[in-house]
Amino acid sequence: MMRLDVFLKTSRLVKRRSVAKELCDRGGVRIAGLPAKAGRELKAGDVITLSFRGRNLTIETVEIPSGNVPKDKAAGIYRIIGDTPVSEDN
């Protein structure tokens, strides 16, 4: 098991764990359509939607690593399901 904020940092979807926590606190991270807290424990198969940088990125966790992951293997712990731009005109 791994915390959501640690997973986002380990997967290199965000640069720092503190940024991942802030994103969660603002409601920019959803798991199965529900807002997720930074401390939420993840399991393989969870579907995560990130709303940041003018887009919605939806991923599925493929594996939950037990520690640090080399940079060249980081993209292998998740699978991109969708990546859609979001209009800032709302």
Protein Blocks (a to p, Z undefined) as FASTA:
>chain_A
ZZfklmmmmnomafbfklmmmmmmnopaceehiacdfklccdehiacdddeehiacdddd
fbdcfbdcdfklmmmmpccfbdcdddfkZZ
